[in-house]
């Protein structure tokens, strides 16, 4: 790995070019921050340096602060590991520099990278550079001054939109907004930036400190209106994510109060001598307070620390203020305001870093990147083969969605159906999928037409002679799938990957009648397949590593996150979550209200409650998958008659507009109270209510009785080695089942709740309600008072050491395996 460095070269023109080098994205690791301070100090001292240009090597400015530091803070709880960049570097060194500094941006300037650039006195960019502040997606707020500088450079409304959405803009839009001063070619970037810096030094171009600007903020009433609307929207769209509201509060504090009150508050808490300013101190003559004022002002001028505004803002009782103090504060007034704002920002930033929300989102960040490392697949020197043409069998909901994903990524698709009627329906669904993207402005018309030109419909296997991969996407019928795989083995070339989109059926059964089991694997997409980001790659003990690598690669091409899992009923995701709906049915049959359960689960963060989800999927799907799990795991499944009773009453969920809810075109689903007698009939049939009376449960208990069994099954999946690492289940639960990302995924969430609490709750419920809740044996192999599920997993011997990731965005590695041992799991892949 290349060493993180900061270099400086001084040209004959007197311009020092300071360059960040930390491949691949020039992350602002702690050594980089220290190097920047050192080089800026040197450039400031040198008499031969007239101006400075800040840039990044390798075609990228900077991807932001080193996220690996967040992970260390989460593990240790030591927030002091976070360096003071906002005031110490961006204000004291860059913005307040006596020599002009210009940012030369190429590739990307994200997060702390953009914040550094905004602290410079001008910004010159190459075309199509990405600019953004994505910190809220990690559970924090911009901590290097971004909450204050971005609104002052581009206006409050757009700045709030960028920060709350975490979406970047391109440099061309940045130029229109005022974030970028000039756009030039990559070849001319450094030359123009040097000339720009000299122009500032020679007073031919404006020397602007962005933190001091107010011209784009608008009136106070306008600003408050914008922030009020943003708060209301954030409460609806991100109700469980505190960083959105904190970000808006910090922005408002800077606009409304100018930072003065924030400075005083920070000083009273943090600086020596500030205690004398506290009103509870008895000082009848005011001498101690006046001395403290002089001390704080002198400290501000000498050290660059924040100085307070004097007079009534400090203490109305101080009527006589030394002239030296007055002049000092007059000179520092603007700087005091700026630093106060940043002090509040940095304070809230550090609080958020330690929040469970940040821990969850950072964990998901690493978990997603870890999926690309699969032992004995990605580490044995194999090269992925190109996938240029794909055949899909079945043009229904899943097949049409899969086909859409491929043609949108410029991969030719042959769609096979059994007759012209079904083929036409499949093609129309694909066209409709593409048209939705066009109508939303996400896909230009010419690209849509090109994508549709890559689709060809067929009724036989003639076109299969040169395909690189076949994906079977027919109904869940074992004999039908076996017939199809026998046919495609003969029709396709010998290198062709043979994949099934089955969601539950054992792949050994699917390929049982073929002689090409090394080419057979599962390509399990989640509905709608062209939208949902997860691709579950299911391997058997006979699947070739080359085939796995090829599917991983094409998965990334079609913008999916591939997670490699083992072969069992339901594989990793559906198996882990099969207790989700069953736990909900147990609660209903114990007397808990159906609609209350849905409300509680959506409040927790899932997009739909378990019963509305059943309405959406259709009852046929629920019944067929339930049978698979009942057959596979009879000792821990709950047989609820409720769905069959609903079907008998003529209901089929959203498919016919009647289920637990009533579905009418153009309106939101409404609870259907006429199902209450049907629910009561189900309760009588199951007869599990203690004393025939409904149980009393809190909202928290509802969440736990539905999700702790999911955690329990996740432990079994981990114990059997179905996934490579626990974090694979976390990212799969987020991307495949829409488990809230800010909770870190199903295993991470259980860790934060506490394995001891999970175990004791499951044990209590198993004694009261049966083996559905019986704790996994994985809970019994370690002391639950002193460990986490993730640690328990590492104590359970399965895998050789495997390197997870070494990414410029993180700057480090995450250990995900354990040392070799003689113990072997039930399903060992390495």
RORO-559364 format. One record per residue (C-alpha): z, x, y. Coordinates in steps of 0.25 Angstrom, whole numbers, plus 5000, padded with zeros to 4 digits. Each point is the difference from the previous one (the first is absolute). Layout:
ZXY/...
# end
This chain:
500050005000/499650055014/501250045009/500349915012/499850085012/499749995015/499150105006/499750045015/498750075005/499950035015/498550015005/499450085012/500149875008/501550004999/500149874991/500950014988/499649924988/501249964992/499549954986/500849934989/499750044986/500649924988/498949954991/499649904997/500449915012/500850105008/501349934998/501150035010/500950074991/501350065005/499450145000/498849955008/500949945011/500850135001/498650075001/499549915011/501350025008/499850154998/498550015004/500249915012/501250085005/499150134998/498849945007/500949955012/500650145002/498750084999/499450035013/498650004994/500049864996/499649905010/499949874992/500249964985/499249924990/500749944988/499249974987/500050004985/499250084990/499149944989/499449895008/501349935002/501049995012/501249954992/500449894990/501449995006/501450044997/500350064986/500449884992/500750094990/501150015010/500349854999/500150014985/501050115002/500849925010/500049884990/500550094989/501150075008/500349905011/500050115010/499249965012/500250135007/498950054991/499149935010/499650105011/500149965015/498549995003/499949895011/500850075011/500150144995/498550024997/499249895006/500749995013/500750135003/498950094994/498749925001/500149895011/500850085010/499250134997/499750085013/498650034994/499149884996/499849974986/498849924994/499949944986/498750034993/500049894989/499149994988/500149924987/501349945002/501249995009/501049914994/501549985001/500750125006/498650065001/499649905010/501350015007/499850155002/498749975006/500549895010/501050105005/498950095004/499349995014/498749964995/499349964986/498650044996/499549954987/498950014990/499249884996/500749904990/501350065000/501149914995/501249985010/501249924996/501549984999/500349954986/501550035000/500449854998/499350004986/501150104996/501149925005/500250085013/499550005014/499250115008/501150115002/499350105009/499849915012/498849914995/500749875004/500050045014/498850095002/499049914993/500249875009/499950095012/498750054995/499349884995/500849885005/501149934993/499349894993/499150104992/501150104998/500949894994/498849964991/499850144995/501450034997/500449874993/498750004991/500150154997/498449995001/499350125006/498849995010/498950095002/499850105011/498949925006/500949885002/501150105005/499150055011/499749855005/501549985000/500450135007/500750074988/498850105000/499550075012/498750054994/499249994987/499150124996/499450064988/500850074990/499250135003/500449985015/501449964999/500750135002/499150045011/500149875008/501550004998/500250145005/499249965013/500849885001/501350075000/499550105010/499549895009/501449945000/500650145003/499050015012/500449865005/498549964997/500549904990/501349915001/501350054994/500649884993/501349984993/499849874992/501549974999/500049995015/498949905002/500249855002/498649965005/499749934987/501349944997/499849875009/501049925006/501449994994/499849854997/498650034993/500750104992/501149914996/499049894996/499250104991/501350054993/500549864998/498749964993/500150124992/501449984996/499749864995/498850044992/500850124994/501149904996/499049924992/499150114994/501150104998/501349934999/500750104991/499550135007/501050035011/499150125006/499149905006/501149945009/500650135003/498650065004/499949885010/501450025005/499750155003/498749975007/500749895009/501250095003/499050115006/499249895008/501249925005/501150105002/499350135003/500950074991/501250015009/501049924993/499550074987/500350135005/501449975005/500349944986/499550124993/500750095009/501349934998/499950014985/499450144998/500250105012/501250085004/500649965012/499549864999/501449954995/500450015015/499149895004/500649904990/500749895008/501250004991/500350145005/501149995011/499550085012/500549945013/499450105009/498650014993/500150155000/499850014985/498849905001/499350085011/500250134992/499449934988/498849965009/499850145005/500150064986/499049904994/499050025011/500150154999/499949994985/498749925002/499450105009/500450124992/499849964986/499049895001/500949894995/500049865005/500749985014/500649875004/499649925013/501250015009/500649905009/500349864995/499250024988/501050104995/501349955006/500149915013/501450075002/499350135003/499749995015/500050155003/499050084993/499850155002/498750035007/499650094989/500149894990/499249915009/498950095001/500050044986/499949854995/498949975011/499250114994/500349964986/499949855002/498649984993/500450104989/501349934998/499349864998/499050064990/501050074992/500949884999/498949924994/499750114990/501550014997/500149854996/498750024992/500550124993/501349934997/499449884994/499050084992/501150074993/500849884997/498749944994/499750124992/501349974992/499749854998/499749944986/498749965006/499650145003/500450054987/499249894993/498750025008/500150164999/500249984985/498849914999/499250115008/500350114990/499949904988/498649975003/499650155001/500750034987/499049914992/498950105002/500850104991/499949964985/500550104990/499050054990/498949935008/499950055014/500650144997/499150054988/498850045008/499149884998/499049965010/499749855003/498649954996/499249925010/500049854998/498749955006/499749864993/501149914994/499849874991/500949895001/500149894990/500549875005/499749945014/501349925002/501150025010/500350144995/498650054996/499449955014/501250075007/499850134992/498550005003/500349985015/500950125000/498950094994/498849965008/500850015013/500250154996/498550024997/500150004985/498949924993/500549884992/499449924988/500649874999/499949934986/500249864997/499749904988/499149915008/499349985013/501049905005/501250094999/499250125005/499649925013/501549965002/500450154998/498950055010/500449895010/501550044999/499650155003/499249965012/501149915005/501050124999/499050095008/499849895010/501549995003/500050145004/498849985009/500649885007/501350085002/499250115006/500550104990/498650024994/498750015008/498849914996/499150124996/501150064991/500249874993/498649984997/499950144994/501249974992/499449874994/498750084997/500850084990/500449884992/499149954988/500349894991/499650004985/500149914988/499950114989/500350154998/498750065004/500550065013/501250064993/499250124995/500350095012/501349955005/501250095001/501149904999/500149864994/501249915005/500249874991/500649895008/500049884991/501149904996/501250054993/499449984986/500250114990/498949974991/499049985011/500450135006/499950074987/498549954998/499750045014/500550144998/499250024987/498749955007/500250105012/500350124991/498649984995/499349975013/500650105009/499850165000/501050084993/500750055013/500249865005/501549965003/500349874993/501149935008/500749864999/500649935012/501049934990/501449985006/500849994988/499250024987/500350134992/498850095002/500150054985/499649864996/498949995010/499350124995/500449984985/498649984995/499350125008/499950154996/500150045015/501549985003/500150135008/499149935010/500849875001/501149985010/500549895009/499549985014/501049895005/499749955014/500949905007/499449875006/499350005009/499450134995/499250045012/501349985009/501250044992/500150165000/500650024986/499250054988/500850014988/499450104990/500449974986/499950114990/500250004985/500450124991/498550024997/499549995015/499350135004/500650075012/498650015006/499849855000/501449985007/499650105010/498649945003/500749865002/501050065009/498950065008/499249885001/501249915003/500250095013/498649985003/500149855000/501350025009/501049964989/501350084997/499850034985/501350004992/499950054985/500949934991/500249984985/499549894990/501049894997/500049855002/499849985015/499950155002/500950055012/499949905011/499949864993/501050044989/501050055011/499949875008/499949904988/501549975002/499749965015/499549864997/500949994988/501350035008/499549895010/499949904989/501450034995/500549975014/499349875001/500549964986/501450045004/499949905012/499550085012/499049945009/498550044998/499750015014/501250075004/499750114990/498650025006/500650005014/501050114996/499050094994/499049995011/501250035010/500350134991/498650045003/499049964989/498849925006/500249884990/501249954992/499849994985/499749855000/498950015011/499450124993/499949924987/499349895008/499050105005/499750074987/499949874992/500849954989/499150044989/500150155004/501549985000/500149934986/499050114993/500750125006/501449944996/499549984986/499650155000/501450055004/500849904992/499250054987/500350155005/501449995004/500649874994/501450055001/500050005015/499149895005/500449865005/499149894995/500049905012/499349864997/499849985015/498650055002/499549924988/500749875005/499350025014/498650024992/500349874992/500349935014/498650045004/500350115009/499450145000/500550065013/499050045011/498849984991/500149855001/500949995012/501349964993/501150094995/501450035005/499349995013/498949905006/498750085004/499149935011/498950075006/500350055014/501549994999/501250084994/500549974986/501149905001/501149984989/499749884991/501449934998/499349914989/500250124990/501549995001/500049904988/499250094992/500950125003/501249914996/499349974986/499850164998/501550025003/500349894990/499150074989/500650145002/501449955002/500550135005/500849965012/501550034998/500749874998/498749935004/500350035014/499150085009/500550145003/500450045014/499350135005/499850085013/498750045005/500350144996/500349964986/498749934999/499250135004/500850084990/499949904988/498550005002/499850155003/501150074992/499349964987/498750065006/500850135002/500549994986/498649994994/499650115009/501150094994/499449964986/498650045005/500550135005/500850034987/498749984992/499250095008/499049905004/499950065014/500050155004/501149995010/500949895006/499350015013/498849954993/500749874998/500449995014/498650025006/499449904990/501049905003/499750015015/498550004998/499849914988/501149905002/500350015015/501450044999/500450035014/499750155003/501150015009/500949994988/499450114993/499549944988/500849934988/500750134995/500350065014/500549865004/501050004988/500450145004/500449955014/500749884994/500750094990/499850014985/501549974997/499849865007/498749974993/500650044987/501349925002/499349885005/499050004988/501250024990/500749885006/498849915000/499650044986/501449954995/499949875007/498549974998/499450084989/499250124996/499049985011/501050085009/500450104990/500050145007/499050114995/500650114992/499550095012/501249965008/501050054989/499650155000/500750045013/501249975008/499449895010/501150045010/499450135003/498549994998/498849925003/498949944992/499050115004/501050104995/500349934987/498550004998/500050155001/501150024991/499249924989/499150114994/498649965000/499050095007/499750155003/500150055014/498949945009/499750045014/500049875008/499450035014/499850115010/499449935012/499950045014/500549875004/501350034993/500050154999/500750014987/500249954986/500749894993/500550044986/499749884990/500150064986/501150064992/500150134992/499450004986/500949954989/500049974985/500249855003/498749915000/499949865005/499349894993/498750025008/499950145004/498750045008/500250155002/
# end
